[in-house]
Amino acid sequence: MSGQVAVVRRDRPEIDLGPLDPARGGGRAVDRMDDDEAGLFALVEQVRRIRALTTGGIFDTDLGPLTARLREVADTLEAASASPEHRQEVSWRERRYVPNCPVIGRSNVLAPPAEFELLDDGTVRSEVTLGLEYQGPPGCVHGGIVALMFDAVLGRANHHAGTTGMTMYLDLDYRSPTPILEPIVITGRQVRVDGRKVWSQGAIHHGDRLCATAEGLFVMPEQWVAEYQQHRDEDGTSA
């Protein structure tokens, strides 16, 4: 296999999602109600601040007036918002997967959000500090959050290598506690492709200490395989 990396192009042909397409079964296409993406990201960032501050919150103030103000804001947003079904449809139709991701999505309040570097050797890397809202055991990141982070970084590594697919299994080895409130580094790299099957590996470090490792198997839907091979042929790489 060549050491080159096949890059996913933005001018991808339309993909038939079959039963995964949320527009099937009578769903109607809708336009986005607001194209102010920067405004949405800024709004979500403030909600993240509230999320972080209220997790186990201890405040020296009367929370009643603050709750009333937040309720008013929430009511205003609810009145102006498209339905969850319409938002899902638009995210698929416009391929807005990354902004909605619960790990790296800037429009998802659950996301830290992590920012991944895409390195020339095929590695994807992120340094992130997770707050109290991601805690499991005292002082440690919840094991489910660790798994979520791995699933995202391995998916990004596959994307960086020119492939994509659904997670079939994710095998984790928790080596030592992953701390909250301190920077950790998470890395992922694709290691092998065999037809529709894609294998990737990842690790989380706190300084020099290994916290966890992961191996994932991803399977490309059949309609994506030909597209992947076409990209590799165009780039002069071989499977």
C-alpha positions in Angstrom: 0.0 0.0 0.0 1.3 3.4 -0.9 2.1 5.9 1.9 0.0 8.6 0.3 -3.3 9.7 1.7 -6.4 9.9 -0.5 -8.2 13.1 0.3 -12.0 13.4 0.3 -13.1 16.1 -2.2 -15.8 18.6 -1.5 -17.4 18.1 -4.9 -18.6 14.6 -4.0 -21.4 13.2 -6.2 -24.7 12.7 -4.5 -25.0 9.5 -2.5 -28.1 7.4 -2.3 -28.7 6.9 1.4 -31.5 4.5 0.8 -33.5 3.9 4.0 -31.0 6.1 6.0 -32.3 9.1 4.1 -34.6 11.0 6.5 -36.3 12.7 3.5 -37.8 9.3 2.5 -41.3 8.3 3.6 -43.1 11.5 2.9 -40.6 14.0 4.4 -40.5 17.3 2.6 -37.5 19.4 1.8 -37.2 22.6 3.8 -34.9 25.5 3.6 -32.8 26.7 6.5 -34.5 29.4 8.5 -31.3 31.2 9.3 -28.0 31.2 7.4 -26.2 33.1 10.2 -23.9 30.2 11.0 -21.5 32.4 13.0 -24.4 33.7 15.0 -25.5 30.1 15.8 -22.0 29.1 16.9 -21.8 32.2 19.2 -25.2 31.3 20.7 -24.2 27.7 21.3 -20.9 28.8 22.9 -22.9 30.8 25.5 -25.2 27.8 26.2 -22.0 25.7 26.7 -20.9 28.2 29.4 -24.2 27.8 31.2 -23.9 24.0 30.9 -20.4 24.1 32.4 -21.4 26.5 35.2 -24.6 24.6 36.2 -23.0 21.1 36.4 -22.8 20.7 40.2 -23.3 24.4 40.4 -22.8 26.2 43.7 -23.9 29.9 43.5 -23.9 32.8 45.9 -27.1 34.4 44.3 -30.8 33.9 44.0 -31.3 31.6 41.0 -35.0 32.4 40.6 -34.6 35.6 38.5 -31.9 33.9 36.4 -34.1 30.9 35.8 -36.9 33.2 34.6 -34.6 35.0 32.2 -33.4 31.7 30.8 -36.9 30.5 30.4 -37.8 33.6 28.4 -34.8 33.0 26.1 -35.7 29.4 25.7 -39.3 30.3 24.9 -38.2 32.8 22.2 -35.9 30.2 20.6 -38.5 27.5 20.7 -41.0 29.8 18.9 -38.5 30.6 16.1 -37.0 27.1 15.7 -37.7 24.6 13.0 -38.9 21.2 14.2 -36.3 18.5 15.1 -37.4 16.5 12.0 -36.8 19.4 9.7 -33.4 20.2 11.3 -32.4 16.5 10.8 -33.5 16.6 7.2 -31.5 19.8 6.5 -28.4 18.4 8.2 -28.5 15.3 5.9 -29.4 17.2 2.7 -26.7 19.9 3.3 -24.2 17.4 4.7 -23.8 19.4 7.9 -22.5 16.4 9.9 -19.5 18.0 11.5 -21.2 21.1 13.0 -23.8 18.8 14.6 -21.3 16.2 16.0 -21.5 15.7 19.8 -17.7 15.8 20.0 -16.5 18.4 17.4 -19.7 20.1 16.4 -19.7 23.9 17.0 -23.5 23.9 16.8 -23.9 21.1 19.3 -24.0 22.1 23.0 -22.8 18.7 24.1 -19.5 19.0 22.3 -16.4 20.4 24.2 -15.8 21.1 21.2 -12.6 19.3 20.3 -10.6 20.7 17.3 -8.7 18.1 15.3 -5.5 18.6 13.5 -5.1 16.6 10.3 -1.5 15.7 10.0 0.4 14.7 6.8 1.1 11.2 8.0 -2.6 10.4 8.3 -2.9 11.0 12.1 -5.7 13.0 13.5 -4.8 14.8 16.8 -6.7 17.0 19.3 -5.7 18.5 22.6 -8.7 19.2 24.7 -9.7 19.9 28.3 -12.9 18.3 29.5 -14.9 20.0 32.3 -16.9 18.7 35.2 -19.9 18.0 33.0 -17.9 15.1 31.5 -17.0 13.5 34.8 -17.6 9.9 35.8 -15.6 8.8 38.8 -14.3 11.7 40.9 -11.7 13.7 38.9 -12.0 11.4 35.9 -13.7 11.6 32.5 -16.7 9.2 32.2 -15.8 6.0 30.4 -18.7 6.5 28.0 -17.3 10.0 27.1 -13.9 8.4 26.4 -15.6 6.0 24.0 -17.5 8.8 22.3 -14.3 10.8 21.8 -12.6 7.7 20.3 -15.5 7.1 17.9 -15.2 10.7 16.7 -11.4 10.7 16.3 -11.3 7.4 14.5 -14.1 8.6 12.2 -12.1 11.8 11.4 -9.0 9.7 10.7 -10.9 7.6 8.2 -12.3 10.8 6.6 -8.8 12.2 6.4 -7.6 9.0 4.7 -10.4 9.3 2.1 -12.9 6.7 3.5 -16.0 6.8 5.6 -18.2 4.2 7.2 -20.5 3.1 10.0 -19.0 1.9 13.3 -19.3 -1.9 13.6 -17.3 -2.3 16.7 -15.2 -0.1 19.0 -12.8 -2.0 21.3 -11.4 0.1 24.2 -8.7 -0.6 26.8 -8.8 1.8 29.8 -5.2 1.9 30.9 -5.3 4.7 33.5 -7.7 7.4 34.6 -8.4 10.1 32.0 -8.5 13.4 34.0 -11.0 16.2 33.8 -9.9 19.9 34.1 -6.5 19.0 32.6 -5.4 18.9 28.9 -5.4 15.5 27.3 -4.3 14.5 23.8 -6.3 12.2 21.7 -5.0 10.7 18.4 -6.3 8.4 15.7 -5.0 6.8 12.6 -6.4 4.5 9.9 -4.3 1.3 9.7 -6.0 -0.9 7.1 -8.6 -1.1 4.4 -10.0 -4.3 3.0 -12.9 -3.8 0.6 -15.7 -2.2 2.6 -13.9 -2.8 6.0 -11.8 -0.1 7.5 -9.7 -0.5 10.7 -8.5 2.4 12.8 -6.6 2.8 16.1 -6.4 5.6 18.6 -4.9 6.6 22.0 -5.5 9.2 24.7 -2.5 10.6 26.7 -2.2 12.9 29.7 1.3 14.1 29.3 3.4 11.1 28.9 0.9 8.8 30.6 -1.3 6.5 28.4 -4.9 6.7 29.5 -6.7 4.6 27.0 -6.4 2.9 23.6 -9.0 2.0 21.0 -9.4 -0.1 17.9 -12.4 0.4 15.6 -13.9 -1.5 12.7 -15.9 0.6 10.3 -17.8 -0.6 7.2 -18.5 1.5 4.2 -22.0 1.3 2.7 -21.8 -0.4 -0.7 -22.7 2.7 -2.6 -19.7 4.5 -1.1 -17.1 1.9 -2.1 -17.0 2.8 -5.8 -16.6 6.5 -4.9 -13.7 5.7 -2.6 -11.9 3.6 -5.2 -12.4 6.4 -7.8 -10.7 8.9 -5.5 -7.8 6.6 -4.9 -7.4 6.0 -8.7 -7.5 9.7 -9.4 -4.8 10.3 -6.7 -2.6 7.5 -8.1 -2.9 5.4 -4.9 -3.6 1.7 -4.7 -5.8 -0.2 -2.3 
